[in-house]
Amino acid sequence: MSLANLHPASPVELLSVASEMFPFVKTGGLGDIVGTLPRALSGHGIRTRTLLPGYRAVLAGREHARCVARFADLLGHRAEILENSLYGNDIFILDIPALYDRGGNPYVGPDGNDWPDNDIRFAALSRAAAYIAQGMVEGYRPDLVQAHDWQAGLTAAYLHYDQHAAPPVVQTIHNLSFQGCFPASTLMRLGLPADALRMEGVEYYGQVGFLKAGIYFADWITTVSPTYAREIQTPEGGMGLDGLLRARTQTLTGILNGIDTDIWNPEHDPDVHFPYRLRDIAGREANKRAFQAEFGLPQDPDAFLLGSVSRLTMQKGVDLLPDVVADIFRDNIQLVVVGSGNLSIQRELSMLQRRFPRRFACHIGYSEALGHRMPASVDALLMPSRFEPCGLTQMSACHYGGVPIAARVGGLADTIVDANAAAIAGNAATGFLFSPVDAGTLLGAVRRAHVTFRDRQAWSALQRNAVAYDVSWTQKAAQYADLFRTVVARARLKGDIGGNVVPLHHMDHVAAARRRIARQPRLRAPLPRSGQ
């Protein structure tokens, strides 16, 4: 009998802990997922409350909030936990003005560098989460904690070292390249015991590793696609944590993300110039013309209009564009890029716009509106990512009738069926995949897509396939709900619910992790920045 079926009808109280949540604050996919998953889970009997830092945007509706806990000293700061319901979300807010009352990016200051106190800012979030999990808020005690990314990574560690009654923890990895690594001296300020700074604790290559701690101490680990779950267990994709992740392979699950199809609906999307019914491919033509005009490009219906909306980083592969656009533009192809990030990439894109004013346009900066308008307007979306845990852009592209052209990595490989001869013949293709990720393969994929585009019947069939692909949370939320119930049931069977101070993974896995990590050459391991 499945453990998840021990209490199939009983509701599960989930405490979600995250550094961002749409619509309050969002820098990427993390905010989208944290903001949309609770609603999807509610249909499966999972009731979610989300703990967020008290950023200005989160506190905007504080007049309706009530204080449910106070701290005279939370890692050196006076703090309050507020409870509120906004935009259909039940949230806890950790209010520490000295740490969170800042404008701009949650992780990076105006100088482009990480906030120097990010260690305390997000350790405080985890510390507060652990207290809530242990029942600090009167009338609320969660059955399970979901800690998102490194910013919540110390939650499981605090629960372990507190040795008080506590629920199990699921650590969710949205992007392994952001790990929250800080100097060993940070430990003294975190309220953790001195012996936590060891391999069987929070130590990571001589530093304090927030995400490493979450992976080590959590009862279960999830990541955002099955392929990415496999990739991060390899030396090439594990970012120095592959040994520990292989040791925990029996408690590591990849579940694809979904998108909220009420928000992402071309018929009611306020950012789409000319709304159209979901499967009305012809309805996209007016949007293409308007989008071309918006970016100063010729309104040519025969031009193959490409788009890219992403962070402008090496991970996303947008640095490859300067190497291929001259060849791409030999055909009747246009390209629009929207995003912000690496300054050198931004400069190169601006130079391309001056060099190819009738073929290339870019918008430097984050734009939620353009992120919605682009998939409703362009013929194809480019995603040349060197690695991609899941990706949401390809999902919105498919749902809106755009066609993704993407690298064969992570969640892109899990959500796109390549338009090869067999897939086209079987009416299964939804986009174009390429590998390895370099300028030559990217150029080849674009040319292959352009050839298909010129065959309007074949392109329309490809669009219909893409729209038919289920990008919703329906099946994914069911997988999460089943996993969450399983983790809770395991803890109850072990007698650990309300008192789990030893991770559910067996000590032979811990010993294997020690041996595997010890064999890795430490000086070669990357030490990623803390920021998201």
Stockholm file with secondary structure:
# STOCKHOLM 1.0

chainA/1-532         MSLANLHPASPVELLSVASEMFPFVKTGGLGDIVGTLPRALSGHGIRTRTLLPGYRAVLAGREHARCVARFADLLGHRAEILENSLYGNDIFILDIPALYDRGGNPYVGPDGNDWPDNDIRFAALSRAAAYIAQGMVEGYRPDLVQAHDWQAGLTAAYLHYDQHAAPPVVQTIHNLSFQGCFPASTLMRLGLPADALRMEGVEYYGQVGFLKAGIYFADWITTVSPTYAREIQTPEGGMGLDGLLRARTQTLTGILNGIDTDIWNPEHDPDVHFPYRLRDIAGREANKRAFQAEFGLPQDPDAFLLGSVSRLTMQKGVDLLPDVVADIFRDNIQLVVVGSGNLSIQRELSMLQRRFPRRFACHIGYSEALGHRMPASVDALLMPSRFEPCGLTQMSACHYGGVPIAARVGGLADTIVDANAAAIAGNAATGFLFSPVDAGTLLGAVRRAHVTFRDRQAWSALQRNAVAYDVSWTQKAAQYADLFRTVVARARLKGDIGGNVVPLHHMDHVAAARRRIARQPRLRAPLPRSGQ
#=GR chainA/1-532 SS CCGGGSSSSSCEEEEEECSCBTTTBCSSHHHHHHHHHHHHHHTTTEEEEEEEECCTTGGGGGGGCEEEEEEEEETTEEEEEEEEEETTEEEEEEECHHHHCCCSCSSBCTTSSBCTTHHHHHHHHHHHHHHHHTTCSTTCCCSEEEEETGGGTTHHHHHHHHTSSCCCEEEEESCTTCCCEECGGGGGGTTCCGGGSSTTTTEETTEEEHHHHHHHHCSEEEESCHHHHHHTTSTTTSTTCHHHHHHTGGGEEECCCCCCTTTSCTTTCTTSSSCCCTTCGGGGHHHHHHHHHHTTCCCCTTSEEEEEESCBSTTTTGGGHHHHHHHHTTSSEEEEEEECBCHHHHHHHHHHHHHCTTTEEEEESCCHHHHHHTTTTCSEEEECCSCCSSCSHHHHHHHHTCEEEEESSHHHHHHCCBCCHHHHHTTCCCBEEECSCSHHHHHHHHHHHHHHHHSHHHHHHHHHHHHHSCCSSHHHHHHHHHHHHHHHHHHHHHTCTTTCCSCSSCHHHHHHHHHHHHHSCGGGSCCCCSCC
#=GC SS_cons         CCGGGSSSSSCEEEEEECSCBTTTBCSSHHHHHHHHHHHHHHTTTEEEEEEEECCTTGGGGGGGCEEEEEEEEETTEEEEEEEEEETTEEEEEEECHHHHCCCSCSSBCTTSSBCTTHHHHHHHHHHHHHHHHTTCSTTCCCSEEEEETGGGTTHHHHHHHHTSSCCCEEEEESCTTCCCEECGGGGGGTTCCGGGSSTTTTEETTEEEHHHHHHHHCSEEEESCHHHHHHTTSTTTSTTCHHHHHHTGGGEEECCCCCCTTTSCTTTCTTSSSCCCTTCGGGGHHHHHHHHHHTTCCCCTTSEEEEEESCBSTTTTGGGHHHHHHHHTTSSEEEEEEECBCHHHHHHHHHHHHHCTTTEEEEESCCHHHHHHTTTTCSEEEECCSCCSSCSHHHHHHHHTCEEEEESSHHHHHHCCBCCHHHHHTTCCCBEEECSCSHHHHHHHHHHHHHHHHSHHHHHHHHHHHHHSCCSSHHHHHHHHHHHHHHHHHHHHHTCTTTCCSCSSCHHHHHHHHHHHHHSCGGGSCCCCSCC
//
